[in-house]
């Protein structure tokens, strides 16, 4: 099952959110259990200590003066103050609206007026309250000090901000890890591309087994690298082969040219040397011509002008044009060429027949036989060329269509060639959406089968 990159990105963000929420939940519980308890204990201790200080302010300064002092002190921001007279009536209230106040029963107020301290500290932080009695000028008062709601809210805000920061931290960590997992292959591909730009093609990315778009991209990259490596190897082989093919005739031409400068040569030797120089020059010319043809065919800008013409007549003309070669060997021909129309580029197909038939003539011994036949099918035309020559080993049937490949090196001295002819043939046949195949002749020799589409 292929997991898309989109799925992985969404999954990464979902994991980041889930990890952030879960971690926030448990850490918030920890903060409430540990930090919250410590904060509540501190509030209780501060409430008792500050409550006694506020009691002294009211006892020593009187109600009105103490009220003025409290409004300018820091206590007014931390605590809510309520003062009851000896009749149990509320005299001073500094802080929240009445609806928000912790309800103090008349019984509690009366007990404080009677001299008892009240401590309501085993409740929630927003309801922490303490009551102190005091007497001034013979009048009894009950002073209640309660923790301000703003004090508790500030702590709650700290908890909320802490939880959000924890959530953000764990989310960022998960996203960074996920992004690294997603980006690492891209960085590797960039580095590999830079290596390829420098001519290094022995590269294989290790992410090819991933079941997502990055895995597919890595597989394509590995395939491209292997193809580039193969292409570079072919280029080097091509340069080496071309250099060898050019150097061989040039060496002969140079050597025999120097020999011609000798004054003691007979006319017969001089004529033979000139003949060799001419043959090697023609060989160079053919090599150059074949290289240009291959380059043109490879560029896909080579002219391609298919038209309807008589295939049987073209094959007959090809045999006639090669008469000097086969008549010198007294080769017997067997032609089975029924009237056949075909749609193809006539000039290019002439090159095919000249190369294939020329090879049959070259490798068929004197007095041998060559046959050419046409087999017509509904959507296919087969041209079969048979000879009883020296043949080609089965393992070399596919290789002979490679550039500069020469079958059976022992025969090359006798039957010289550039090794480009059949490469050109395959290129042209493939361009016509056809195929060419070599087989062994049961009677000895080779059978070449060219298959072309029947478009008529």
N, C-alpha and C positions, 0 to 999 in steps of 0.2 A: 504493500500500500504506500503510495507516494504522499508524504506529508508536505503540503505546500509551505513556502516561505512565509506567506501570509498567515497560515495557521500557527507557525512557530512564533512569529512576532506577537500575534494576539495572545498566545499561550504565555509568552514571557511577561506581558503586561498583566495578565490575569494572575499569574503567580506572584508578581510584585505586589499587586493590590492585596491578595489573600495573605501573603506573608506579613505585609505591613499591618493589616487589620488584626491578625492573630497575635502578632508580637505586641501591638499596641494594647490589645485587650489584657493579655497576661501581665505586661509591665505596668499597666494602669492599676490592676488589682494589687500588684506588689507595692506600688506607690501609695495606694489607699491604705493597705494593711500596715505598712511600715512607716513611711513618711507621714501618712495621714494621722496615724496614732500618735506619733511623736509631736506633730503639729498641734493636735487636740490637747495633749498633756501640757504643752507649752502655753497654749491659750488659757487653760485652767489655772496654771501657776501664775501667769501674768495677771489674770483676772483677780485672783485673790490679793496679790501684792498691790496692784494698781487700785483695786477697790478700797483697800485700807487707806491709801494715800488720798483718794478722792473724799473718803469719809472725814479725814483730818482737815481737808480744805474747807468742807462745809461746816465742820464743828468749830473751827477757829475763826472763820471769816463771816459767818452768818449766811443766810440764804441768798440774799440779793447780791452781796459782794462775791460770794462763792460762785454764783451763777455766771457773773461777768468773767471771773477768772477762768472758769471751765470753757467758756466760748473761745478764749484765745489760747488755750493750752492744747497740747497734742492729744490729750485724752478725748477731746470732742470728736476726733476722727476715728478713734478706735472703739469707743464705747457709746452705748445709749444710756442716758441718765434719767431716772424717775425718782421724785422726792414726794413722800406722803407726810401730811401733818398728823398730829396726834388724834385727829378725828377720822383718819383713814382716807382723807381726800387727797387727790393728786394735785400737787402744787406746781411742780416743774416737770416738764417732759422735753428732753432734748434728743431728737433723732427721728426715728421712723414714724410713718403715719400710724394712727391708732389701730387700724385693721391689721397691720403687720407686727404689732407688738406682741411679745410673749405675754399671755394672760396671767396676771397675778391675782389670785383669789383674795377675798377680804380676810380669810383665815390666815393666809401667809402674811399679809400686811399687819394684822393684829398681833401675830406672834413676834414679828420683828419690833413693833412698837413696844412690846412687853420685854424687850431686851435680848431676844434670841437672834442669832445670825442665821440667815437662810442661804443655802448653797444648792442651786440647781445646776449641777455640773455633770450629771450622768445622762445628758441628753445630747442632741445633735449640736455641732459647733455653732449653728445659727441661733440656738436657744440657751447657750451658756449664760447664766445669770446668778448674781449673788446679792444678798440683802444685808445691810448693816444698820443697827440702831445707833442713834446718838442723841444727846440732850444738850440743848443750848437755851440759856436764859429761862430754864425751868420748863421748856417745851420739848416734848418728845417728837422725834422724826424717824422715819424709815427711809433709808436711801438704798435704791436698787440700781445696780450697775450690770448692764448686759453687753455682751460682745457685739460690736457693730456689724451690720450685714456687709458693709463694704470691705471689712477686714477679711471676712470669710470668702467673699467673692474674689478678692485678689488672689487668695490661695487657690481657689477653684480655677481661676484663669491660668495660674502657673501650671496646674495639673493638665489643663486642656492643651496649652501650648507645648508642654513636655510630651504629651501623647502624640500631638501632630508632628513634632520634630522626630520622635521615634518612628512614627509611621513613614515619614519622609526619608529618614535614614535607611531603614530596611528596604523600602521601595527602590531607592537609588542604588543600593548594593545589588539587589536582584537584577535591576535593569542593566547595570554595568556588566554584571556577569553574563547576562543574556546577550547584550550587545557585543561583548567580546567573542562569545560563541558564534554570533552571526557574522561579525566583521572579520574575524581571523582568516577564514577561507579567502575573502576578497583581498586581504593584504598578501596572502600567499600567492594568489593568482597575479597580483600586480608585480610582485617580486619575480615570479616565473616569467611574466611577459617581458620584464626588463632583461632577464637572462637570455630570453629568446631573441630580443633585439640585438644582443651582443653576439649572436651566433651560436648560443648553447641550446641544443635541442634534446639533450638527454635528460628530459624532465618528466616526472610523473607526480601529479598532485595526489595526496592521500585522502582527499575528501570525496573521491569518486563513488564511495559506497553509501553516501548520504542519500536518503530517499526524499529529496526536495529539489527545488530549482538550482540551488548551489551545487548539489551533487551532480545533477545533469550538466551544469556548466563545467564542473571539474572534469567530467567524463569527456565532454566535447573538447576541452582544453588539452587533455591528455592525448586524445585522438589527433588533434591538430599538431601537437608537438611530435607525435610519432610520424605523421605524414611529412612534417617539415624536415624531420631527421632523415626520412627516406628520400625526400626530394634533394636534400643537401648531399646525401650519399650518391644519388643519381647524377647530380651536377658534377661532383668530383670525378665520378666514373666517366661522365661524358667528356669532361675536359681532358682527362687522361687518355681516353680512346681517340678523341679528335687529334690530340697531340701526337699519339702513336701513328695514326693513319696518315697524318700529314708528314711526319718525320721520315717514315719509311720511303715514300717515293722521292722526297727531297734528298735523302741520303744517296739513293741510286742515281738521281740526276746529277748531284754534285760529284759523285765518284766517277761516273762515266764521262762527265764533262772534262774532268782533269785528265782522264785517260786519253781523250781525243786530242789533248795538247801534245801528246807524244808524237814525235816525227817518224818513228819506225813502225807505225801501224800499217797493216795492209788495208787495201780497199774493202775487203770482206769484213775485217774486224771493225773498221770505221763505220761501215753500213750497219753492222749489228749493234754497235753502241748507240748510234743515232736512233735506231728502231726502239731500243730499250728506253731511251730518253723520251721519245714520242709517246710510248705506251704509258710511262709513269706520269707524263704531263696530262694525258687523257684521263688517267686514274684520278689525279688531283682535281681535274675539271669536273668529273662525275661526282666526286666526294663533295665538292663545293656546291654543285647543283642540288644534290640530295639534302645537304644541310639547309640550304635556302628553302627547299620545298617543305621540309619538316618544320622549320621555324615559321613558315607561312601558315601551315596547317595548324600548328599549335596556337597561333595568335587568333584563330577563328575569324580572321579578316581575309582569309584566302577566298578568292572568287568561287562561288558555288552556283552553277546555273543548270539545274536539272531540266531535261526536256525528253520528249518521246523519240526514241530511235530504235533501229533494228539491232538487237544484241547479237544475233547470229552472224550478221554481216561484219560487225565490229570484231568478233573473235576470228573470223576468217582473215580479215585484213591484218590482224595482229600476227597470225601465223605467217602470212606472206611477207610482212615486214621483217621477220626474223629468219627468212630463208637462208641468208649467207651462213648463219650459225648452224642450222640443222642440216642443210644440204652437205656441209663439209663432213658431217658425221653419218650421212646416209640414214637419217632417222625416218622411220615409217610413222605416218599419221593415221589416226582413226578418229574421224569426226562424226558426231551425232548432234547436228545443230538444226533442230526444227525452227521454223519461222517464229521469232519471239520478239515482241515489243517490250520495251522497258522504259521507265522514267528514271533518268540518272544524269549526272554530269558526264558527258561523253569524253571530254578531255581527261578528266581524272580517272575514269574507268580504263582508258587506254594505258595509263601508267600502271594500273593494277595488272592488266593482262600481260603487258610487256615484262613486268617483273616476275610474275608467277610462271608464265610460259618460258621466259628466259632462263629461270632457275631450273626448270625441268630439262631444258635443252642442255644447260651447262653440266648437270649431274647425271645425264643419261649417256651411257657408253655408245660408241659407234655401232650402227646397226640396230639400235634400240627402238622402242616404240613409245609413242606419246598419244594419249587419247583425250579428247575434249568433248563433253556432252552437256546438254541443257535439259533439266527436268523442271517442268512447269507444274506448280500447285495452285490452289485457289488464291492464297495470299502470299505465296513465296515462289521465288525462282532460284533453283540451285544450278550452279555451274561447277562441274566436276572435271578436274584436270588430273590425269593419271599418267605416271611414267614407270619404267622399270629400271630406274637408275640405282644409285648407291644407297638411297634411303636415308632416313633420319631416325635416330633412336627415340623410342616413345617418350622417354623422360625429357627430351629436348623439344618436343612439339610446341609447347607454349613459349619456351625461351627464345625460339628463333625469331619471334616478332619483337623482341627487345632490341633496342638500338645498339649497334656495334656487336651484337652477338653473332658468332660464327660457329655453325655446327661442325663438329669433327675437325679439329685444327690441323690434322694431318693432310686434309684435302685442300686446305686454303692455299698452300703453295702452288698447287696445280690449278685450282679454281679460285682465283683471287676475287675479292669483293670487299666493299666497305662495311657490310653488315647493316646497312640502312634501308635496303630495298623493301624487305618484308615489313619493317616498321612503318614505312610510307604506305604500303598496301593496307595494313590493318587500320591506319589512321583514316584512309579514304573510305574503306568499307564501313567502318564505324560511323563515319560522317553521313553515309547513306542509310543509316539505321540497319545495317546488315552485320554479318559475322563471317569469319573465315576460320577454317579448321583444317588441321593436317592429320592424316591417318597413314598407317602402314598398308602398303599394297600386299595382299596375300601372295602375289607372284613376285614380290620384290619391288622395291622402289617406294614411291610416295604418292598419296592421293590428297590433293588439295581441293577442299569444298568451299565455295564462296556462296553464301546465302544472301539474297537481296529481296526486299519487299516487292510484291507484285501489286502495283498501284493502278493497273489498267483493268 
